[in-house]
Amino acid sequence: MGMATIIQVAAQAGVSTATVSRVLSQPDRVAADTRERVMTVVQSLGYRPNVAARSLRTRRSAKILVTVPDISNPFFASVIRGAEEAARDAGYAVVIGDTRHDPAIEDRYADMLTRGEVDGLVFLDHRLPAGLIPQLAARGTAAPVVNGCEYSAETGVPSVHIDNAAAGGDAIAHLVALGHHDIGIVTGPLNSPISRDRLSGAMGAARHHGVDDRCMVRIGDYSAQSAFGHARELIAAGVTAIFCFNDEMAIGALHAIRRAGLSCPTDISVVGFDDLPLARFFDPALTTVAQPKNMIGRRAVELLVDILDGNHPQVDQVTLPHQLIVRDSTGPAADTLKYKSKLSTD
């Protein structure tokens, strides 16, 4: 039996070919019962829309570019997976670009959009590639560009993110509730809006609880190595808790605690951020702020597809919920005298 056609689907479902097409490209615009009837036929006949034919007709590539600042960071793997699922649902293939935080590489990828090699761009970094500024100036939010993870109002593009300031505040409030006053904070690079937002939220909560003058801030780079070095200084300075702005840095802090002959959380509590799939298997299992990683990728692509379909997105800024997940790496504040005496006997 040959490939099923859209005409066969329409005939069997008792609708027009235009309705079938709409069910597949803009399902929200079709009544639920019609949509279900068409999808049942699509599945039973194994119908696959011809993306190549559509792209010839619309002069589109049927590809979406997703650029990521660091493809080796497992956080982004979950975001990309969500983006890829949503793109596939809408009939697009995904091209991944690993920009390595390098503006020159970001610009090279952005050129693919300008040249029409891809139809749209989701960028998961805080910088809007310079080459796209003219297109955004000309087209505003009709430009097929969406940001995921990092929210910066200056870019003027639709974005999907969590409330990073509130999340930073939640982590500090949790530690203060456990009796911690001397808290170390290891941030990401402060040229990134998410690092700045997490820090402002964390310090706002510290001020609210009257411990801001006892918080010690160190600027990391999201790597375990950077947090290992900073955590050693913070331990020597007598903190009873360390809040790291991602889970990878939290691993570095846990390592530093062990190397100092101390234990977590008995001597020092640790909070991470992102809830990587491995976070609950760390030793101890990591208390961390969970971001809906898959959903960030999915919603960013859905916003982009909306723009590509000529619909002005209903919402330019989508704020998704975060959740503080309490596990074994946080506990009541230690008696610092005890742990300092442990340090001095080593």
N, C-alpha and C positions, 0 to 999 in steps of 0.2 A: 504493500500500500504506500502511495506517495505521501509527501508532506501535506498535512492539513492546511487549508487556506482560510483566510479571514472570511471568505464568502460562505464556506461550509459551516464555520462557527456561527455566523450570523443566521444562516438558514435554520440550523438545528436549534438555536436559542430563540428564534422567532423575533429577531431584532435587526436593525440596519447595520451595515458594516461600520458606519460612523459611530454607532453606539459601542460596538466591540472595541473599536480603536480608543474610544473615550474611557471605557472600563480599564483598559490596559495602561493608558497614559495619565488620565485624570479621574481615578475612581471616585473621588469625593463628589464629582458632579453628576453621578449616576445614582438613581434610587437603589437602596440596599437590595431589594428583592431581585431587580433586574441584574444588578452587579453579581449577585450570588449565582443566578441562573447562567449568566455568560461565563463566569469563572468555572462552573461545573463542566460546561461544554469544552472550554479551553483545555481543562485538565484531561477530560476523557478522550479528546481527539489528539492530545499532545501538541496543540498548536503553539508555534514559536513565532513571534513577530519578526519580520525581516528588517533588522536594524540597518543593514547596509543600504537597502532600498530607501528606507526612511531618510538616511543621512544624505543620499544623493538628492532626494526630493527637497530636503530642507537645507542643503548645503552645510550639514553639520557633520562632525567627526564621530558623534556618539561616544566620546570619551570625556572623562572628567579628570582633572589633575588634582592630586592631593599632595601638598608639600609638607614635609615633617622636619623639624629642626634636628632630630637625632633618632634615626631609625633603630639604633641599638637599645634605646630606652623602652623597656617592655610596656610602659604606660601607653605609648603611642600605638603599639601593636593592636591593643583593644579598640582604640579610637578608629584606626584604619579599618579594622574588621567591620565595625558598625557602618562606616562610610561605604565600604565595598558592598555590603548587603543591600543598603538603600539604593545604591547606584544600579546594582543588578536588577532590583525590583522595577526600576524606572527605565530599564533598557540601555544603560550606559556601562561602558567598561571603565576601570580606574587605572590611571597611570600614577605611580608613586615617585615623588622626587625627594631625595634626602639632602637637605640644604646645609647641614652641619653648621648652622648659625652663621653662614657666610653670605653677606648681601650680594656678592657677585654671582654666586650659584642661584640664589633666590631670583635674581633678575633674569638669568638664563632660562630658568623654568617659566617665569612670567612671560617671556617672549613667545613661548608655545601658545599661549592664549591669544596674544596679539596677532600671531601669524595664522590663527584658526586651526592649529593642529589639535587643540582640545577645545571643548565648548565652554568649560567653566573651571574655576579654581576654588578649592577649599584650602586655605593655608592655616597650619596649626602652630604658627609662630606669632610673635607680637608685631613684627615689622611688615608693613605693606610694601611689596617690591616697588621700587621707585618708578620702574617702567610702566606701572599700571595707574599711576596718579593721573595722567591726562585722560585715560579712559573713564576713570571714576569721576573726574571733574566734569566730563562731557555727559555721562549717563547716570550719575548718581547711583541710587540703589537699583537701577535697571541693569547695571553692570553685573556680569555673571561671576561675582567674587564674594565669597563668604569666609568668615574667620571662625575657627573652632578652638576652644580651650582658653585662649588668651583674649580678654576683652579690653579694648582700648577705644574710647569714644572718638579719639582723634582720627582714627582710620576712616570713620564714616561708612563702614561696611556692615552688613548684617552679621551677627555673631551668636554663637551658642557656647555657653559657659556655665560655671556655677558661681555662687556668691563667695568669692575667695576671702573677702574681708570677714564675713560672718563665720566661715569655716575656720579661719585663723583664731578668731575669738572663741569659738567652741573648744578648740584644743587647749587654750590657756585656761578657760573657765573650768575644764575638767581637771587640770593639774592643780589649780588653786583649791578646788573642792576636796582634793586629796591631801591638802595641807602644804602644798609646795609654794615656797615664796622665792627661793633662789633658782630661777629658771634660765637655762641656756636656750637660745633660739638660733638655729642655723638656717639662714635664708638661701634662696637661689640668687642669681645675679639681679641686682636692683635696677637694671635697665629693662627688666621684664615686668609688665603691669601686674602679672599674677603674684610675683614675689612681693612687689610693693603693697598690693592689696592684702596679702596674707599677713605681712608685717604690720600694716596699719591696724588690721583687725585684732591681731595678737596683742599689740601694744595698747590698743583701746581697751581690751578686756583686762589687761594687766593694770592699767590706770584705774579702771572701774573698781577693781579689787584691792587697790592700794599697794600693788607690788611692782609697779613699773620701774621704780628706782633700783630694784633688785634683779631685774632681767638683764642678761648679758647677750648682746646680739653679735653674731659672727656671720660674715657673708661668704657662703659657699657657692658651688657651681653645679649643684644637683648630682655630683658624683660621690660615691662612697668614700673615695680617697680624700676629697676636700673635707667631708664631715669627720673623718677619722682624726685628721690634724686638729680641727677646731674643737672636737669633743675632748681631746686630751687637755687642751688649755682650759676648757670649761670645768673639767673634772678637778684639775689642780686649783681652780678658783673656788671650788666648793659648791657647785650647783647640785640640787637633788633631782632635777628633771631636765631633759633636753627635748625640745620640739624641733624636728627637722622638716623642711618644706617638701621633701618627697621620701618615699620608702627606701630608695637606694641610699640616700644619705643616712637614714635611720640604721641601715645595716652597718655603715661605717661607724656610727656612734656606739652601737652594741659591741662592735669589735674593740673599740677604744676602752669601753668599760671593762670588758674581760681582760684586756691587756694590762689594765691598771690593777688587776687582782680584785676587782669589785664585781658585784652581781646586779643584774637588772631583774625585777624592779626593787629588790631589797635595799640596795644602796642608791641607785639612780633609776628613775623612770624614763621611758622613751616613748615619744609619740611621732608617728610618721604621717605621710600624706599621699593619697592616691589609692590605697588598698589594692596593690598589685596582687595577682593571683597567688603569689607565693607568700604574701605577708602573714597569712594565718599559719604557715608552716615554719616561720622563723622560730628561733629558740632564744627567748620566749616569743610566743605568738604576739604579733605587733598590734598595738592600739594605733589606729590610723583614721584619717578622714577619707571616706569612700566617695569617689566621683563616679557618676554614671558614664563610664568611659565609652562603652559601646553606643549608648544613646547620644552622646555628644557628636560622634561621627555620623550617626544615622540622621539626626536632626539637621546637621550642617548640610548634608547632601540634599535632604528634602527641601530645605530653604533654597538651595541652588537650583534644583529642578523646577521649583515654583517660578523662579526668576526666568529660567530658560523657556518655560512654557508661557511666558509673557504675563504671568500673574504677579502683581506687586505683592511681596510677602506681607501677610497680615501683621506680623510682628518682626521688627528688625532685630530685637535683642531677646534671645531666649535664655532665661536663667533656669537651669535644671537643679533639682534638689541634691544636696550632699548629706552625708550622714557620718557622725563620729562613731566608729566601731571600737568598743572597748574590749581589749583582750588582756593578755597576761603581762604586757611590758610596762603597765602603769600600776602603781600601788601607793599606799600612804607614804608621805614624805619621811625620809630616813632621818635619824639623828646624825647630823653632819659631823659632830664630834667623833662619833664612832667610826664613820668612814674615813675621816681625815686621819684617825690614828691607824687605820688599816693601811692607808697610803704611806704614812711615815715609816711603818715597819717593813715595807717592801724593800 
